[in-house]
Amino acid sequence: MPKRSVADVDVSGRRVLLRVDFNVPLDGDRVTDDTRIRAALPTIDSLVGRGARVVLASHLGRPKGEPNPAYRMAPVARRLADLLGRDVVALEQIVGPAVERSVEALPAGGVLLLENLRFDQGEETNDPAFAGALARLGDIYVDDAFGAAHRAHASTVGIASLLPAYAGLLLLCEVDVLSRLLGEPERPFVAILGGAKVSDKLVVVGGLVERVDALLIGGGMANTFLLADGVDVGASLVERDRVADARRILDTATRRGIQVLLPRDATVATSLDDAMGRTVTVTTLPAQSAIYDIGPETVSRFAAAISGARTVFWNGPMGVFERPAFAAGTRGVAAAVAAAPGFTVVGGGDSVAAVEQMGVSGAIDHISTGGGASLEFLEGRSLPGIAAIPDVAG
């Protein structure tokens, strides 16, 4: 059932508490990737254009329930103001009388950003008192934070029962796109999964192997699948307690006729501090070496599978993407996804960073703002932040 949309409510002159996901990377006081801020602009522009008094609320980082100067929202407010082309009031508090006075003084079309929600322990515990204090700042609640939709927090769930609640344009778009992947995607459907640990994605891998036509696995998680397939991965990161689970997934794929592509070659080194790795086949891994990236043959095999797909979903890097010596695999997959003729969806911080850094994000049909949220959605779970928004009246 469709969710109530912010597009269908009169917001003129009303205080709209808009939950956004501005959990962006910072370098000091500079935002280094504004993808999530830009993704929220359509909803903010719509509200401003219709005369709403917009009160933005977001978390940033993991300050563990107390103020931390490294996670203040002021740099985010400055970048948002640049993108909007208008002033954004940045507060140094989240709730309380001073905040309420600032909100009351906000004119129609004005924009205000609260301090980091996670500076208060009540956010992550979904404390009713904190949710109530937030609710005093708005007449209407709008959730546009898909990246936090899998969290049952005060600003995503608690407040939705205290104010008339609606979905933002970004949230609706994310649900619509990911529902296409859950429903009847155009085939062949190819999923690419990476990242460090298979345990983080075990359920979604198990679910995707029931839906896709091909599953491409890279990153550290591929090592556990290689071990399950009888390959000695040496000193590489591996989750030995998940090998049996990986073997079951491989057996399921074989039984269903699903193609699973694992790395055939890899970039290896004796430590991450090595300025350059070397390429070997995964069956000839040198003693004391570890796999830190997929190799060029594997990139070519993955690219061939991607080029023939009609639907592509990618989540997770193919190696230790932060180190230049081990970034080639992720960059190669990014280029292949960007060139794919089918419908492409990319989610997860490093995957998104790769397509942004290569300047090919415009070639991707949909860049999801939710890494964990998109995975849980594709597992078929009900996400608390989405479930809390009422459906359109029937």
Order of alpha helices (4+ residues) and beta strands (2+ residues): beta-beta-beta-alpha-beta-alpha-beta-alpha-beta-alpha-alpha-beta-beta-alpha-beta-alpha-beta-alpha-alpha-beta-beta-beta-beta-alpha-beta-alpha-beta-alpha-beta-alpha-alpha
